[in-house]
Amino acid sequence: MPTTQSSPPPAPMGAAAATPPKRYDEAFKRQAVETWIRSGQPGTQIARELGISYPALKDWKRRYYGDATPAHADLAAENRRLKIELQRVREQRDILKKTLGILSEPPKTATAASTP
């Protein structure tokens, strides 16, 4: 009786095509998150540009910077502070302009020199 050789059973669907997950060093992860926070662009766009998945980027952000988004809160607070300072400086400038105008006027008690 002839013996037949059987081939090994086929691998499960997708198991042969699966690639091992990419590994990124900590410096790359931190830089990616900093780029996202500083740019103000959507995380999906940053992830696409860097060639990483958006869920990975979100996970790195949560791991290194927590759930808060400090950039937006800091910018709003700084914006309010700068507006207040700008108003104060404008008031000081206006006061100085008025003072300069008053001091540069000729005295009102001076009489015009008469010519004979």
Buried (B, 14 or more C-beta within 10 A) or exposed (E): EEEEEEEEEEEEEEEEEEEEEEEBEEEEBBBBBBBBBEEEEEBEEBBEEBEBBBEBBBEBBEEEBEEEEEBEEEEEEEEEEEEEEEEEEEEEEEEEEEEEEEEEEEEEEEEEEEEE
